[in-house]
C-alpha cells in the first residue's frame, strides 16, 4: 500500500538519480562559465535555449506525464497487456505528431528569420533552429520516464539527464563555439532519451491517433495552456533580461541553475514520486490516504527546502565564487549573479508547493485549476517585469524578483483551492531554525572574504566548506532545540524529550 513513507522512499530513489544529473549539470555550467564567461554570444545562446525550451515543455516533460500517468494507471488496473498496448500506441502517435510539430516550428522560425534585420536577433533565431529538433527526443523521454515512474522505477528517468550533460560538457570543452553548442543540444537530448528506451517493445501493429491517444488530448491541451503560459513567460523573462542588460540572460542562467538544484532534488523528486500513488488512492476510493500522502509530502518538502532557501542567502557568495570564479567569469559577474540568485531564492519554497499541489489536481484529472493559477501568475509576472525593468530600472534582478512573487501568488491560489490545512506552525519554527544560523553565517562570510574575492580554488573550497559547516551545524542545533521532529525524520533520528 502507498503511504507517506513509501512516497518518501520512492523520492529517495528519484533523488539519487537527480543528484547525479544535477551535479553533472553544475559541472556543465562551470565549463560554460570558464569557456564563455558572460559574453554577449553566450547570452544569445541562453535566450535561444529559453525559446526552444518553451516548445519542449509544452509537449514534453511534466505536462505529458501529468496527462499520461492517470490514463496508464487505469489501463494497468485492467491488465498488463492493455497497459503495454496503450504505451505502444501512445509512443507511436506522439512520435509522428511531434515530428510534424518540429517541421512547423522550423518553418516558423525560418520565416521570422527572413523578416529580422538585427544581427543579434538573427543569431538567436539561428541558434533556436538548431535546438528545436530536440523536442522529438525530450517528448519521447518524458513518456518513457512516466512509464518507469508508474512501475516505481525512479532512478533511471532521474539519472538520464547525466547523458545529456556529458554531451553538453564535451561540446563546450572540445569545441568552445556557441553555434556548435546549439547543434550539440539536440544530440544531448537524443542521448538522454536512449537511456530510457525499452528495446523489448514490439512496434508491429501500432495504431496511430486512435481512441487511446485521444484520451490524452484534453488533459494535454489544458496542460499546454497552463504550462505554456509559464513557458511563454520564461521566454519573455529572457527577453526582458536582454533589454535590461545585454549580459542579463547570462546572470539569470547561472543563478537559476543553482536555485533549481534543490527544486529538482526535492520538489521535483517528491512530486514525481507523489503523482502515481495519489492517482492509485483516488482510483481505489480512498480520499483519506490521498490527503495523508499529500500532507506528508508537504511536510517533507518544507523540512528539506527551507534550509536550502536560507542557505542560498548565507552561502551565495562563497558558493558562486567556488563554482564560477574562474576563467572568463570575473568578480563583477559573480555579484550580478548573486543578486539574481537571491531574487530567485525567495520563490523556492512556493515553487515546490506548486509542484506538489499540481500533482494532486492532476491525480484528480482536474486540470482547470492549475491552468487558471498559471495564467494569473504569468500575467502578474509579466506586469512586474515591466514595472521593475522599465519603471524602477533594477536590471536583470527584476526578472528574478518578479518570478518569486508570482510563485507565491500561484502557491497561495492553489492552497486556497485545495482547501486542506497543511503545516501550520511548523513552517514558522523551521524558518526560525534556518534564519538564525543563516544571518550568523552571512556576517562571518562578509568578515572573512572581504571585498575582493579569492581566485584560488583551494582557498575558495576552504571558505565554502567551513561556512557550510557553520550554517548546517546551526540549522541542526536550532531544529534540535525547537524539537522539529519532521526535520529529523528525514535524517532517521528522534528528538529526545
Secondary structure, DSSP 4 states (H G I P E B T S, - for coil): ---HHHHHHHHHHHHHHHHHHHHHHHHHHHHHHHHHTT-HHHHHHHHHHHHHHHHHHHHSTHHHHHHHHHHHHHHHHH-HHHHHHHHHHHHHHHHHHHHHHHHHHHHHHHHHHHH---HHHHHHHHHHHHHHTHHHHHHHHHHHHHHHHHTT--HHHHHTHHHHHHHHHHHHHHS--HHHHHHHHHHHHHHHHHHT--TT---TT--SS-HHHHTTHHHHHHHHHHHHHHHHHHHHHHHHHHHH-TTHHHHHHHHHHHHHHHIIIIIIHHHHHHHHHHHHHHHTT-HHHHHHHHHHHHHHHHHHHHHHHHHHHHSHHHHHHHHH-STT--HHHHHHHHHHHHHHHTTHHHHHHHHHHHHHHHHTT--HHHHHHHHHHHHHHHHHHHIIIIIS--TTHHHHHHHHHHHHHHHHHHHHHHT----THHHHHHHHHHHHHHHHHHHHHHHHH-SS----HHHHHHHHHHHHHHHHHHHHHHHHHTT-HHHHHHHT-----
